[in-house]
Amino acid sequence: LAEHFGGYRLVQIFTETIKDYKIARTKDGAANATINRELAALRRIFSLALSSTPPKVTTVPKIKMLEENNVRRGYFEHAEYLAVRNELQEYLRPIIDCGYIYGGRREEIVAIEWSMVDMISGKINLGEGKNGDPRIWYLTPDLYKAFLEYKMRRDREHPKEMRVMVRPDGTPIKDFREGWEGACKRGGLEGKLFHDLRRTAVRNWSS
């Protein structure tokens, strides 16, 4: 946005200007989802300008989003979740469990450290949420068992490792995209996203 609109004032940005931006970004090879996130930021800029005292703009141009691939708005039925889980290597399964049960993001799951885990109470303290309330995940029996096995192996083989989610050799799991995509393909669910687990968890909470 800064590169394209850096020389503009907000009052100089119109619907046609934004169309030109979308065309330029498409030629750059940006995906529709990426462009939409950028347009959402631009829309927010206009919203803040309009709500300022006094307003920085008097009108907001129409910003039409591009179509995105529907697979990115998918969900997991329970049988589908199990199909992918069963195709994953065992040490990766607690990660998909945390996504499906708690709606955890991949990045925050692999970043969990032992200092955040209370094995006596069987819970993970993720700190405060956006509203200031504590975010706590209470471990299911299966996850508690998995975490206990993780901890026993860690205490025995890698006592200085702070991360919970580690590979069999004790190194932290930073990216398992290849393993995820392979499991989805073998499970007959090619194209599913890890973020679909989060959508599924939110849906399950509200149902």
C-alpha positions in Angstrom: 0.0 0.0 0.0 2.8 2.4 0.9 4.6 1.8 -2.3 1.6 2.2 -4.5 -0.2 5.1 -2.7 2.8 6.7 -1.1 2.4 10.0 -3.0 -1.4 10.2 -2.6 -3.6 12.0 -0.2 -6.7 10.1 0.9 -9.0 12.5 -1.0 -7.1 11.5 -4.2 -7.9 7.8 -3.9 -11.1 6.8 -5.7 -12.7 3.5 -6.8 -10.9 3.6 -10.1 -7.6 4.2 -8.4 -8.2 1.1 -6.2 -9.1 -0.9 -9.3 -5.7 0.1 -10.8 -4.1 -1.1 -7.6 -5.7 -4.5 -7.8 -4.6 -4.9 -11.4 -1.1 -3.9 -10.5 -0.9 -6.3 -7.6 -2.3 -9.1 -9.7 0.4 -8.5 -12.3 2.9 -8.7 -9.4 1.7 -12.2 -8.8 -0.1 -11.5 -5.5 -2.9 -13.9 -4.6 -6.5 -12.7 -4.3 -6.4 -13.4 -0.5 -3.3 -11.3 -0.1 -4.7 -8.4 -2.1 -7.9 -8.6 0.0 -6.0 -8.3 3.2 -4.3 -5.2 1.8 -7.6 -3.8 0.7 -9.0 -4.4 4.2 -6.1 -2.4 5.6 -6.9 0.4 3.2 -10.6 0.3 4.2 -9.6 0.6 7.8 -7.5 3.6 7.1 -10.5 5.3 5.5 -12.7 4.3 8.4 -10.3 5.9 10.9 -10.0 9.0 8.8 -13.8 9.4 8.6 -14.3 8.9 12.4 -11.6 11.4 13.3 -12.5 14.7 14.9 -12.6 16.6 12.7 -13.0 14.0 9.8 -10.0 13.7 7.5 -12.3 12.7 4.7 -16.0 13.2 3.9 -16.5 10.1 1.7 -15.1 6.6 1.5 -14.6 5.0 -1.9 -16.3 1.7 -2.6 -13.6 -1.0 -2.1 -14.8 -4.3 -3.6 -13.0 -7.4 -2.6 -11.7 -10.1 -5.0 -13.1 -13.6 -5.0 -11.1 -16.1 -2.9 -10.7 -19.9 -3.2 -13.6 -21.4 -1.1 -11.3 -24.1 0.2 -9.8 -21.5 2.5 -13.2 -21.2 4.2 -13.4 -24.9 4.9 -14.2 -26.9 8.0 -13.3 -30.3 9.3 -15.9 -32.9 10.1 -14.8 -35.2 12.9 -14.1 -38.1 10.5 -12.0 -35.8 8.3 -10.0 -34.6 11.3 -9.3 -38.2 12.3 -8.4 -39.1 8.7 -5.7 -36.5 8.6 -4.6 -37.1 12.2 -4.0 -40.8 11.5 -1.8 -40.0 8.6 0.4 -37.7 10.6 3.6 -38.8 12.4 2.8 -39.5 16.0 4.9 -36.6 17.4 2.8 -34.1 15.2 -0.6 -35.4 16.4 -0.8 -33.2 19.5 -0.4 -30.1 17.3 -3.5 -31.0 15.2 -5.4 -31.9 18.4 -4.7 -28.4 19.9 -5.9 -26.9 16.6 -9.1 -29.0 16.5 -10.0 -28.9 20.2 -9.0 -25.4 21.3 -8.8 -23.5 17.9 -5.2 -22.8 18.5 -3.1 -21.2 15.7 -0.2 -23.2 14.4 2.3 -20.6 15.4 1.1 -20.4 19.0 0.9 -24.2 19.4 4.4 -24.9 18.4 5.6 -22.0 20.6 4.2 -23.5 23.8 6.9 -23.8 26.4 7.1 -26.0 29.5 6.9 -22.9 31.7 3.3 -22.4 30.4 2.2 -26.0 31.3 0.9 -27.1 34.6 1.0 -30.9 34.6 -0.5 -31.1 38.1 -3.7 -29.2 37.1 -3.5 -30.4 33.5 -3.7 -27.1 31.8 -1.8 -24.7 29.6 -1.7 -21.0 30.4 -1.3 -19.0 27.2 -1.3 -15.6 29.0 -3.9 -12.9 28.5 -6.3 -12.6 25.5 -7.2 -9.4 23.7 -9.8 -8.6 26.3 -7.4 -9.1 29.2 -8.9 -12.4 30.3 -6.6 -15.4 30.9 -6.4 -17.9 28.1 -6.2 -21.4 29.5 -6.5 -24.7 27.7 -7.5 -27.7 29.9 -5.8 -30.8 28.6 -8.0 -33.7 27.5 -7.0 -37.1 28.8 -5.3 -38.0 25.5 -3.4 -34.7 25.3 -2.4 -35.0 29.0 -1.0 -38.4 28.2 0.9 -37.1 25.2 2.3 -34.1 27.1 3.3 -36.4 30.0 5.2 -38.6 27.5 6.8 -35.5 26.0 7.9 -34.3 29.4 9.4 -37.6 30.4 11.4 -37.9 27.2 12.4 -34.2 27.5 13.6 -34.6 31.2 15.5 -37.7 30.2 17.0 -36.8 26.9 16.8 -33.0 26.4 16.4 -31.3 29.9 17.3 -27.9 28.6 14.7 -27.7 25.8 12.0 -25.2 26.6 9.6 -26.0 23.8 6.9 -28.7 24.3 6.4 -29.5 20.6 9.7 -31.1 19.5 10.8 -33.6 17.0 12.1 -37.1 18.1 15.6 -35.7 18.1 14.6 -32.9 20.5 14.7 -30.0 18.1 11.8 -27.6 18.2 9.1 -27.9 15.5 9.1 -24.7 13.5 7.4 -25.8 10.3 5.6 -29.0 9.4 3.9 -27.9 6.2 5.2 -30.8 4.2 4.0 -33.3 6.8 0.6 -31.6 6.9 0.1 -31.5 3.2 1.2 -35.1 2.8 -1.2 -36.2 5.5 -4.1 -34.3 3.9 -3.3 -35.9 0.6 -3.1 -39.4 1.9 -6.3 -38.9 3.9 -8.2 -37.8 0.8 -8.4 -34.2 1.9 -5.9 -32.4 -0.3 -6.1 -28.7 -0.1 -7.2 -28.5 3.5 -5.6 -25.8 5.6 -4.5 -26.0 9.2 -6.5 -22.8 9.8 -9.6 -24.8 8.9 -9.2 -26.5 12.3 -9.6 -23.1 14.0 -12.7 -22.4 12.1 -14.0 -25.8 13.0 -13.3 -25.3 16.7 -15.1 -22.0 16.7 -18.1 -23.6 14.9 -18.1 -26.5 17.4 -18.1 -24.1 20.4 -21.1 -22.2 19.1 -23.2 -25.2 18.0 
